[in-house]
Amino acid sequence: MTTAVLVAFVAASGLAEGWKDDCQVLKFGVLSGENEKDRIVRYTPLVTFLEAELGIEVEIFTAGNYDGVIQALGADQIEIARLGSCSYAAAYSATNGGVVPTLTDVKKDGTTGYYCIVGSRCDSGIKSLDDAEGKVHAFADPESTSGYAVPYWNMVNKENTVPEEFFGTVTFGGSHEADVQGVYNGTFDTAATYQNNDFNGIYQRMETKGMIEPGQICKVWQSPEIATGPWTFRKNLPEAMIEDVTVALEKFVTADVEGFKLYSSFDPEDDNPKVGFQRVDAERYQWIVDMRAWIKKQRRAGS
């Protein structure tokens, strides 16, 4: 290696490591799809791995709702967040494009999507969306992809059903688990949540965790496939930092197999589990950004 090349290599290496001088703590946000205790447990192995791999402290940031994580990202209070598709779109809009998606989950069959479902108690007599007319329906959170944006858009544009006119009451449960718990307890007749397939989803996980009895929640409607949300960085971060953390996330999959299983809520009965990450860019989620803009326009028109 010539002196000039060596100097250039050392300089480039110095620049690549330089971001750590200004970032002693890496904070990443996690959405409120499940209770805070379970969120912390599920992400702790990833925190441990990232600290060892990157050589800096890593902290999990949680909030009571989706908007808390989105605001923290926009206010430069956290560096990265694990977002859903619609919460990514919300962050993209709130920051005027000031966020960068890098990775999404990929399943065994190579797909990178999931589904919104509407669930009801199996003994409610509600077998389809039509049966829920005049009933109490809960969405999860206004910034949730599968808990609000996708079901709302599909109900209006595909099912010719305006939720505020069709249901007797429309409300927000606050999270996916709260939605399912509300249906289970009889507070809501129907609620929007998500699943990867008929064996792996929010209510199935709640059954496994003993939060609800098995066989009490039934699916009465399912959306087309939704693109899984991305790991999202602030765009104003150093490019080297974004790449280094992204690479570390990719390494986590094989470096800590049991940790990744916990992160991905692995179910041995699931024939198509999450097996890693796939690189993504902003173009992948543009339709979600456009859909969210449509929903905001509908809200303004109805106000």
N, C-alpha and C positions, 0 to 999 in steps of 0.2 A: 504494500500500500504506500503510495507516494505521500510526502509530507502534506501537500495541498489537500489531497483526498482525506488524509487522517484528520487534518484541522477541520475540514468541512463536516466529517462524520461526528467528531466530538462536539462541534457547534450545534449540529442538528440534534444530537442526543441531549445536549443541555437544554435546548428549546423545548424538547418533548417532555423533559422532566420539570421544566420551569413552572408549570401550572401548580405544582404541589407547594411551591413557596407561598402562593397566595390563597391556597385552599387547604387549610389544616383539617377541616371537617367536611365531609361530603354528606349532604342531607338529601334523602329521597322520600317523596311523598307516596302514600298508599291510600287508595280510595276506600270509602266506607261501605264496601259491599258486604262485609261481615263485621261482627263485633270486634272491638279493638284488641281484646286479649288474643283472639285467634289470629288476627292480622299480625301481631307481634311475633307469636309463635311460628307462624308460617314463613316469615321473612328473616327470622334470626339467623338461620344457617347462611343465608346470602350475605347478611351483614358481616358475619365472622369471616367468610371467604373474601369479600371485597377488602376488608381491612388488611388481611394478610397479603393479598395480591397487589394492592395499591400502596400499602405502607402508610395509610392515613386513617384517621378515625371516621367511622361511618355511622350515621344516625337515621332512624326511621322517623318520619313525620306523619302523624295521623291527624285527622280532623273529623268533626261530627257529621260533615256532609261533603259532597264532592267539591262544592264551590270553595271550601276552605283550602283544599289542596291546590286548586286552580289559581286562587288568589295568591297563595304562597309562592307559586312558580312565577307568576307575573310580577310579584313584588321583590324578586331576587332573594327570597328567604330560604328557598331550597334550590338545589342544582338540577334535580332530576325527579321525575315522577312516573309511576306505573299507572298509566291512564287507560280508560276505555276509549272507544272510537269517538263518542260524542263529547266526552270531557276533553279529549285532545282537540276536537274542533272548537270547543269553548275556549281553551287556552290559546289556540291559534288566533281566534278572533279577538280575544281580550288583549293580546300582545301585538296585534297587527302583524301576525306571521313570525313572531319572535320566539318560536319554539322549533325544535328539530326532533322528528321521530327517527329512531335508529333500528329498533328490534321489535318483533312481535313473536308470540308463541307459535310453534309449528307442531302439528300432531303427527302421529306415526304414519298416517297415510299421505302426509305432505300437505294437508289442508291447514289453513290459518284462519278458520272462522268458527262461529258458534251461532246460537239461535236465541231469539227472544221467545218466551212462551207466556201465555196467560194461564194461571192455575186457579183451581177452585177446590173446595172440599169434595172428595169423591161421593159423599152422601148428600150433596147439596141439590142434586137434580139438574145442575148446570152441566151440560155435555158439550156445548159449543158456545161461541160468542153470542149467537142469536138468543140463547137462553138467558143471557146475563142482562137483557134489557130491563132498565129500571132498577137495577141492583147497585150495590156499593162497590165501586172499583178503585183500586189503589195502584198508582204508579210508584216507582221507587224514589227517584230524585230528579229534579228538572234537568240536571246535567248528565243523567245516565243514558247511555246508548240503548241498551236492551231494556232498561227499566222505565224509559219514557219516550225518547226520540223515535226509535224504530217502530215500537208498537203504535204510537200516536200517528205517525206518518202513514203507516200501513192501514190503520183503521179508517183514516179519512180517504186515502187515495186508492186503496185496494178493496176495502170492505164496505165502502160508502157509508161509513159510520162515524159521526162526529161524537167523540166521547162525552162532551159536556151535554149533548142533547140526547144521547142514547142511554147512558147510565143514569140512575137516579141521583147518585152522588159520585163525584170524582175527587180523590184526595191523593196525598203523597205519604207513603209509609216512612220515608226517610232513608231506607236502605233495602237491599234485596231480602235480607233475613227478616227485617221488620215486616216487609210485605207478606212473606210466607207465613210468618208467625201470626200476623193479623188474620189471614185466611184460616189458618188452623184453629185460632181461638174464636172465629166467627165474627170478628170485627169488620172484616171485608168479605164480600161474596166472591170477588175475583181480584187478582193482582198480577202485575207484570214482573217477571224475573227472567233468568236466563238458564240455559243448559247447553252443554257441549253435545250431549246425546241423551237418550232415554235412561242412561245409567249414571250419568255424571252431570250434576248441575247443583244449583243452590239448595233446592228442597231435598235432593238426594243426600247432599253433604250434611244437612241438618238432621236427617234421619240417622246417618252414620254417627254423628256426634251426640245423639240422644236428645236433641232439642225438640223434636217432634216424633210422634209414633209413625212407624212405617205404614205405607199404604193409605194414608189419609188425604194426600194431595194428588190431584189428577190434572193432567194437561188438557186444556180445552181449545187452545189455539197456538199455532206456531208460525213464526215469521220466516221469510227467506233467510239464507245464510248472511251473517254479519261479519265483516272483517274484524278480527281480534285487535284490540287497542294496542298502542305501542309504548315502549319505554321512551320517554320524552325528555329532552334536555332543553335548557335555556339556550337560545341561539347566541347570546352574548358571552358565552363561555369560550375559552380557548379551544380551537379545533382539536389540538392534541389531547386535551382532557376528555372531550366527548369520545374520541376514538379509543383512548386508553380504557375508559370505563366500559364502553361498549364491548371491547375485546374481553375484558375481565368478566362481564356478564356471560359472554359466549363460553368462556372457559369453565364457568361454574357448573355447567350442565354435566360435564364428564369428571370434573375435579371433585365434586361432592355429589355423587349419585343419589344418596339418601336425602341430602339437603334439597336437591332439585325436586325429588318426589314430594317432599313436604311443601315446597313453594308452589308446585303445580297441582296440589291436592290429588295426588295419584290415587287411583282406585283400581285394585287388582282385577276387578270385574269389568273394567272399561277396556274394550277391544281396540280403542283408538286414543290412547293417552297422549299428553303433551310429551314430546321427546327432545325439545330444544328450542332454539330461536332462529328466526329468519330476518335478514336485513330488509328494511322498508324505507320509503321516503315519503315526502309530503303528498306526492301525487296519488299515492295509494288511498289517502283519506279525504281527497277533495270532495267526493260525493257526500261524505258525512258533513263536511263544512257547509256545502250547499243545502243539504237537508235541514241542518240546524238553522240556517238563515231563513229557510221557508217557514219553519216552526215559529221563529221569532216574529216574522211578518204576520203570521196567523194570530199570534197573541196580541200584537198591536192593533190588528183589525178588529179583534173582539173586545178590546178594552174601551 
